């Protein structure tokens, strides 16, 4: 397989994956996020953009999922398009694609084509339904994938429709993170054996896997198969959210008895109070807790619970979160190029990570990639200004 690369970045900002080369065939959603995570960890990620862009209609200069990457533009439908991608795959350690099953093969850049040029390549495939099964070739999105796994049905109040957790649970937790775990595991195997393989990362598989503990509790009789009736799904009055006097919210997670005792003491619910373990009286306990929270504003309650072990926190908005004292002290968010964004995670003591570059503009790095990867030809046309919102890649 390709030898480990000599780091060319400033010491101390490389990340643990320095020297690993990744080809990302441009798509939307979990594939780009997985590639961003590898790039954050130091990998040299080259995104192969299509003419016209990926189709989200987002200004490429603000699409931070393309940070720390480089971009070339290749038309895979052009006569020389597949050969250009295979030239990259030959020099790469990892390739990531998010097409429907069979599309990469039809384009001439499937696993067989790539492994013929580079037997040690780790070929990561990101889809919603997986590479096989009755729905494999159907279009879909996050909400449908998590619906079928039972996880969407767990979220929300029992008398309301299931709450939609943006696309974090399916696309990114069940999809991107499992693809990255699979790719890194396969890369470890390839480094030891010289043999690459295909990683089939399906969002339905990853999301189902995330619910492993819940299935164990269900089998043991400790979880009811309905919303809002369990310890961790909002059914428990000391694990949930409550509205405050100013229409904002506080989050409570006082599960352990000693944390619950501190929570109740600071909240100041007047006696008599139903016992915490009397599930038949949970509605009564919830009403008492809710009434107390409605008596003060979110900021007032935040001050009450500050510096305590009551496991109670304000529910912040996306714009508020970077300014929280704890997150600010840890630099959980960072500013780069005028954009506030989450900093790379997790953290490493010997190989720290960083946001090294802003979002890669389509085609802007053709010359540097051709030079650094020793390509036999230019990998694409001049940079494109912004994507065409009419172009869409189903997962």
C-alpha positions as CSV (number, residue, x, y, z in Angstrom):
1,X,0.0,0.0,0.0
2,X,1.1,3.6,-0.2
3,X,3.8,4.4,2.3
4,X,3.2,6.8,5.2
5,X,3.6,10.4,4.1
6,X,6.1,12.8,5.5
7,X,4.3,15.6,7.4
8,X,4.5,18.9,5.7
9,X,2.5,21.0,8.1
10,X,3.6,23.0,11.0
11,X,4.6,20.8,14.0
12,X,2.0,20.6,16.6
13,X,-1.0,21.1,14.3
14,X,-0.8,17.9,12.3
15,X,-3.2,15.6,14.2
16,X,-2.9,11.8,14.6
17,X,-3.8,11.0,11.0
18,X,-1.0,13.0,9.4
19,X,0.3,11.1,6.4
20,X,-3.1,9.4,5.7
21,X,-4.5,10.3,2.2
22,X,-8.2,10.3,1.7
23,X,-10.3,10.7,-1.4
24,X,-13.8,12.0,-0.9
25,X,-16.3,11.7,-3.8
26,X,-18.5,14.7,-3.1
27,X,-22.0,14.2,-1.8
28,X,-24.2,15.6,0.9
29,X,-24.8,14.9,4.6
30,X,-22.9,12.1,6.4
31,X,-20.2,11.5,3.8
32,X,-18.8,15.0,3.9
33,X,-19.0,15.1,7.7
34,X,-17.1,11.8,8.0
35,X,-14.4,13.2,5.7
36,X,-14.3,16.4,7.7
37,X,-13.7,14.4,10.9
38,X,-10.8,12.6,9.2
39,X,-9.4,15.9,7.9
40,X,-9.8,17.4,11.4
41,X,-7.7,14.5,12.7
42,X,-4.9,15.4,10.3
43,X,-5.6,13.3,7.1
44,X,-4.9,14.9,3.7
45,X,-8.5,14.8,2.4
46,X,-9.0,15.6,-1.3
47,X,-12.7,16.2,-2.1
48,X,-13.6,15.4,-5.7
49,X,-16.3,17.9,-6.5
50,X,-18.5,17.6,-9.5
51,X,-19.0,20.4,-12.0
52,X,-21.8,22.6,-10.5
53,X,-21.3,21.5,-6.9
54,X,-23.1,19.0,-4.6
55,X,-26.5,20.7,-4.7
56,X,-27.2,22.0,-1.2
57,X,-27.2,25.6,-2.3
58,X,-24.9,26.7,0.5
59,X,-22.1,29.2,-0.2
60,X,-19.0,26.9,-0.4
61,X,-17.0,29.5,1.6
62,X,-19.3,28.9,4.5
63,X,-19.8,25.1,4.3
64,X,-17.5,24.2,7.3
65,X,-17.9,20.5,6.7
66,X,-15.4,21.1,4.0
67,X,-12.8,22.7,6.3
68,X,-9.3,21.2,6.5
69,X,-9.8,19.6,3.0
70,X,-8.6,20.4,-0.5
71,X,-10.8,20.2,-3.6
72,X,-10.5,19.2,-7.2
73,X,-13.3,19.1,-9.8
74,X,-13.8,16.0,-11.9
75,X,-16.7,15.2,-14.2
76,X,-17.1,11.5,-13.8
77,X,-19.3,11.3,-16.8
78,X,-16.5,12.8,-19.0
79,X,-14.4,10.2,-20.9
80,X,-11.3,10.8,-18.7
81,X,-13.2,11.4,-15.5
82,X,-13.0,7.9,-14.0
83,X,-9.3,7.7,-14.8
84,X,-8.6,10.9,-12.9
85,X,-10.3,9.5,-9.8
86,X,-8.5,6.2,-10.1
87,X,-5.2,8.1,-10.3
88,X,-6.1,9.6,-6.9
89,X,-7.3,6.2,-5.5
90,X,-4.0,4.6,-6.5
91,X,-2.2,7.1,-4.3
92,X,-4.7,7.1,-1.4
93,X,-5.2,5.1,1.8
94,X,-8.9,5.7,2.0
95,X,-11.7,6.5,-0.5
96,X,-15.2,7.6,0.7
97,X,-18.3,7.7,-1.5
98,X,-22.0,8.1,-0.8
99,X,-23.8,7.0,-4.0
100,X,-26.6,4.6,-4.2
101,X,-25.5,1.0,-4.6
102,X,-24.2,0.3,-8.1
103,X,-23.6,3.9,-9.1
104,X,-19.9,4.0,-8.4
105,X,-19.5,0.8,-10.3
106,X,-21.4,2.2,-13.3
107,X,-19.2,5.3,-13.2
108,X,-16.0,3.1,-13.3
109,X,-14.8,4.0,-9.7
110,X,-16.3,1.2,-7.7
111,X,-14.3,-1.0,-5.3
112,X,-13.2,-3.4,-8.1
113,X,-11.8,-0.6,-10.2
114,X,-10.1,1.0,-7.3
115,X,-8.6,-2.2,-5.8
116,X,-7.2,-3.1,-9.2
117,X,-5.1,0.0,-9.0
118,X,-4.5,-0.1,-5.2
119,X,-5.2,-3.4,-3.4
120,X,-4.6,-1.9,0.0
121,X,-7.2,0.8,-0.4
122,X,-9.9,1.1,2.3
123,X,-13.1,1.8,0.3
124,X,-15.8,3.4,2.6
125,X,-19.4,3.4,1.4
126,X,-21.9,5.7,3.1
127,X,-25.6,5.0,2.5
128,X,-28.8,5.2,4.3
129,X,-30.2,1.7,3.6
130,X,-26.9,-0.2,3.0
131,X,-25.5,-2.0,0.0
132,X,-28.2,-4.7,0.0
133,X,-31.7,-5.4,1.2
134,X,-35.2,-4.5,-0.3
135,X,-34.7,-0.7,0.2
136,X,-31.0,-0.5,-0.8
137,X,-31.7,1.3,-4.1
138,X,-34.4,3.6,-2.8
139,X,-33.9,7.3,-2.1
140,X,-34.1,8.4,1.5
141,X,-33.0,10.8,4.2
142,X,-32.2,10.8,7.9
143,X,-35.8,10.9,9.2
144,X,-36.8,7.8,7.3
145,X,-33.8,5.8,8.3
146,X,-34.3,6.5,12.0
147,X,-38.0,5.9,11.7
148,X,-37.5,2.3,10.7
149,X,-34.9,1.5,13.4
150,X,-37.3,2.4,16.2
151,X,-35.2,5.3,17.5
152,X,-37.4,8.1,16.1
153,X,-40.4,6.5,17.8
154,X,-38.6,6.8,21.2
155,X,-38.3,10.6,21.1
156,X,-40.9,13.1,22.2
157,X,-44.0,13.4,24.4
158,X,-46.4,10.5,24.4
159,X,-49.4,12.6,23.3
160,X,-47.5,14.3,20.4
161,X,-45.9,13.2,17.2
162,X,-42.3,12.0,17.6
163,X,-39.8,14.9,17.8
164,X,-37.3,15.2,15.0
165,X,-33.7,15.5,16.3
166,X,-32.5,17.5,13.3
167,X,-30.3,15.1,11.3
168,X,-27.9,14.4,14.1
169,X,-29.1,11.0,15.2
170,X,-29.2,9.3,11.8
171,X,-26.8,11.1,9.4
172,X,-24.1,11.9,11.8
173,X,-24.3,9.6,14.8
174,X,-25.5,6.5,13.0
175,X,-23.9,7.3,9.7
176,X,-20.7,9.5,9.8
177,X,-19.3,8.2,13.1
178,X,-19.8,4.6,12.2
179,X,-18.2,5.1,8.8
180,X,-15.1,6.7,10.5
181,X,-14.9,3.9,13.0
182,X,-15.1,1.4,10.2
183,X,-12.6,3.2,8.0
184,X,-10.0,3.5,10.8
185,X,-10.5,-0.2,11.8
186,X,-10.0,-1.2,8.1
187,X,-7.0,1.1,7.8
188,X,-5.4,-0.6,10.8
189,X,-6.0,-4.0,9.2
190,X,-4.6,-2.8,5.8
191,X,-1.5,-1.4,7.5
192,X,-0.9,-4.8,9.1
193,X,-1.8,-7.0,6.2
194,X,-1.4,-4.9,3.0
195,X,-5.0,-5.8,2.1
196,X,-7.8,-3.3,1.8
197,X,-11.5,-3.9,2.0
198,X,-14.9,-2.4,1.6
199,X,-16.6,-0.7,4.6
200,X,-20.4,-0.8,4.2
201,X,-21.7,1.9,6.6
202,X,-25.5,2.1,6.6
203,X,-27.3,4.7,8.6
204,X,-30.0,2.1,9.6
205,X,-27.3,-0.2,10.9
206,X,-25.5,2.4,12.9
207,X,-28.6,4.0,14.3
208,X,-29.9,0.6,15.4
209,X,-26.6,-0.1,17.0
210,X,-26.9,3.1,19.0
211,X,-30.0,1.7,20.7
212,X,-28.2,-1.4,22.1
213,X,-28.6,-0.5,25.7
214,X,-32.3,0.3,25.3
215,X,-32.9,-3.1,23.7
216,X,-31.2,-4.7,26.7
217,X,-33.4,-2.7,29.1
218,X,-36.4,-3.7,27.0
219,X,-35.6,-7.4,27.2
220,X,-35.0,-7.1,31.0
221,X,-38.4,-5.4,31.5
222,X,-36.8,-2.1,32.4
223,X,-38.0,-0.2,29.4
224,X,-41.6,0.2,28.0
225,X,-41.9,0.2,24.2
226,X,-43.7,3.6,24.1
227,X,-42.7,7.3,24.3
228,X,-42.5,9.3,27.4
229,X,-42.8,6.4,29.9
230,X,-39.2,5.6,30.7
231,X,-36.2,6.8,32.7
232,X,-34.4,8.4,29.8
233,X,-37.1,9.5,27.4
234,X,-38.7,12.3,29.3
235,X,-41.2,10.1,31.1
236,X,-39.2,10.5,34.4
237,X,-39.9,13.9,36.1
238,X,-36.3,14.3,37.2
239,X,-34.9,13.6,33.7
240,X,-36.4,16.1,31.2
241,X,-36.9,19.7,30.3
242,X,-39.0,22.4,32.0
243,X,-40.2,25.8,30.8
244,X,-39.2,28.9,32.8
245,X,-40.9,32.1,33.5
246,X,-39.4,33.8,30.4
247,X,-40.5,31.0,28.0
248,X,-37.0,29.4,28.0
249,X,-36.1,26.0,29.3
250,X,-34.0,24.1,31.9
251,X,-32.7,20.6,31.4
252,X,-32.7,18.2,34.4
253,X,-30.8,14.9,34.7
254,X,-30.8,14.3,38.5
255,X,-31.0,10.5,38.2
256,X,-28.9,9.3,41.2
257,X,-30.5,9.8,44.6
258,X,-27.9,12.2,46.0
259,X,-28.1,14.3,42.9
260,X,-31.8,14.2,43.1
261,X,-31.7,15.3,46.7
262,X,-29.6,18.3,45.9
263,X,-31.8,19.2,42.9
264,X,-35.0,19.1,45.0
265,X,-33.3,21.2,47.8
266,X,-32.2,23.9,45.4
267,X,-35.5,23.9,43.4
268,X,-37.5,24.4,46.6
269,X,-40.6,22.4,45.9
270,X,-42.9,22.8,48.9
271,X,-43.8,19.7,50.9
272,X,-45.4,17.3,50.7
273,X,-43.5,15.9,47.7
274,X,-44.3,12.4,46.1
275,X,-41.5,9.9,46.5
276,X,-39.1,9.8,43.5
277,X,-39.5,6.1,42.9
278,X,-43.3,6.1,43.1
279,X,-43.9,5.9,39.3
280,X,-47.7,6.0,39.8
281,X,-47.2,9.6,41.2
282,X,-44.7,10.8,38.6
283,X,-47.3,13.0,36.9
284,X,-48.0,14.7,40.3
285,X,-44.2,15.1,40.9
286,X,-43.7,16.5,37.4
287,X,-46.5,19.1,37.9
288,X,-44.9,20.3,41.1
289,X,-41.4,20.6,39.5
290,X,-42.9,22.4,36.5
291,X,-44.7,24.9,38.7
292,X,-41.5,25.8,40.5
293,X,-39.5,26.3,37.3
294,X,-42.3,28.6,36.0
295,X,-41.7,30.9,38.9
296,X,-38.3,32.2,37.8
297,X,-36.5,33.0,34.6
298,X,-33.9,30.7,33.0
299,X,-31.0,32.9,34.0
300,X,-32.3,33.0,37.6
301,X,-32.5,29.2,37.7
302,X,-29.1,29.0,36.1
303,X,-27.6,31.0,39.0
304,X,-29.4,28.8,41.5
305,X,-28.0,25.6,40.2
306,X,-24.5,27.0,39.4
307,X,-21.6,25.2,41.2
308,X,-23.9,22.3,42.3
309,X,-24.2,18.6,41.6
310,X,-27.9,18.9,40.8
311,X,-27.3,18.0,37.2
312,X,-29.4,20.9,35.9
313,X,-28.4,23.2,33.1
314,X,-30.0,25.9,30.9
315,X,-31.1,24.8,27.4
316,X,-29.0,27.1,25.1
317,X,-29.5,28.0,21.5
318,X,-26.9,27.4,18.8
319,X,-25.8,31.1,19.0
320,X,-25.7,31.1,22.8
321,X,-23.7,27.9,23.3
322,X,-20.2,29.2,22.3
323,X,-20.5,31.9,25.0
324,X,-21.2,29.5,27.9
325,X,-18.3,29.9,30.4
326,X,-17.4,26.2,30.4
327,X,-17.4,25.8,26.6
328,X,-15.5,29.1,26.2
329,X,-12.9,28.0,28.7
330,X,-12.4,24.7,26.9
331,X,-12.5,26.4,23.4
332,X,-15.2,23.9,22.4
333,X,-16.0,26.4,19.7
334,X,-13.6,28.3,17.6
335,X,-13.7,31.2,15.1
336,X,-12.0,30.7,11.8
337,X,-12.4,32.9,8.8
338,X,-15.2,34.8,10.5
339,X,-17.2,31.7,11.1
340,X,-18.0,30.4,14.6
341,X,-17.9,26.6,14.5
342,X,-17.3,23.6,16.7
343,X,-13.6,22.9,17.2
344,X,-12.2,19.5,16.2
345,X,-12.9,16.7,18.7
346,X,-11.7,14.6,20.5
347,X,-8.4,16.0,21.8
348,X,-5.0,14.5,21.7
349,X,-2.1,15.1,24.1
350,X,0.7,14.4,21.6
351,X,-0.9,15.2,18.2
352,X,-3.2,18.1,18.8
353,X,-5.7,19.0,16.1
354,X,-6.8,22.4,14.7
355,X,-9.0,24.1,12.1
356,X,-6.1,24.6,9.7
357,X,-8.0,25.9,6.7
358,X,-11.4,27.1,5.9
359,X,-13.9,25.4,3.6
360,X,-12.3,24.1,0.4
361,X,-13.7,25.9,-2.6
362,X,-14.6,23.6,-5.5
363,X,-11.5,23.0,-7.7
364,X,-9.3,25.5,-5.9
365,X,-6.6,23.1,-5.1
366,X,-6.1,21.3,-8.4
367,X,-2.5,22.5,-8.8
368,X,-1.3,21.7,-5.2
369,X,-3.0,18.3,-5.2
370,X,-1.4,17.4,-8.5
371,X,2.0,18.4,-7.2
372,X,1.7,16.8,-3.7
373,X,0.2,13.6,-4.9
374,X,2.4,13.3,-7.9
375,X,-0.5,13.0,-10.3
376,X,0.2,12.3,-14.0
377,X,-2.3,15.0,-15.1
378,X,-4.2,18.0,-13.8
379,X,-7.1,16.5,-11.7
380,X,-9.8,19.0,-12.8
381,X,-10.9,22.3,-14.4
382,X,-10.6,25.7,-12.8
383,X,-12.5,26.5,-9.6
384,X,-16.2,26.8,-9.6
385,X,-17.8,29.8,-7.9
386,X,-20.6,28.1,-6.1
387,X,-22.7,24.9,-6.4
388,X,-25.7,24.5,-8.6
389,X,-28.7,24.0,-6.2
390,X,-30.4,21.8,-8.8
391,X,-27.8,19.1,-8.5
392,X,-28.7,16.5,-5.8
393,X,-27.2,13.2,-4.7
394,X,-29.6,10.9,-2.9
395,X,-28.0,8.8,-0.2
